Amino acid sequence: MMSYEEIRSAAGSYGLIYFILMFIGVLIYALWPGNRKKFDDAARIPLEED
């Protein structure tokens, strides 16, 4: 049976890996060339007249 310290350490390590992978995924999505028009259109929304 694992002790509390071992579980906490493993959870911290797996959590760090999870968040790094999520961050890389978000970066890839945001910088993907096919998404440029969608983000440019969204950036112009505040400047449009109603």
Secondary structure as GFF3:
##gff-version 3
##sequence-region A 1 50
A	DSSP	alpha_helix	4	31	.	.	.	ID=ss1
A	DSSP	three_ten_helix	33	35	.	.	.	ID=ss2
A	DSSP	alpha_helix	36	44	.	.	.	ID=ss3
A	DSSP	three_ten_helix	45	47	.	.	.	ID=ss4
###
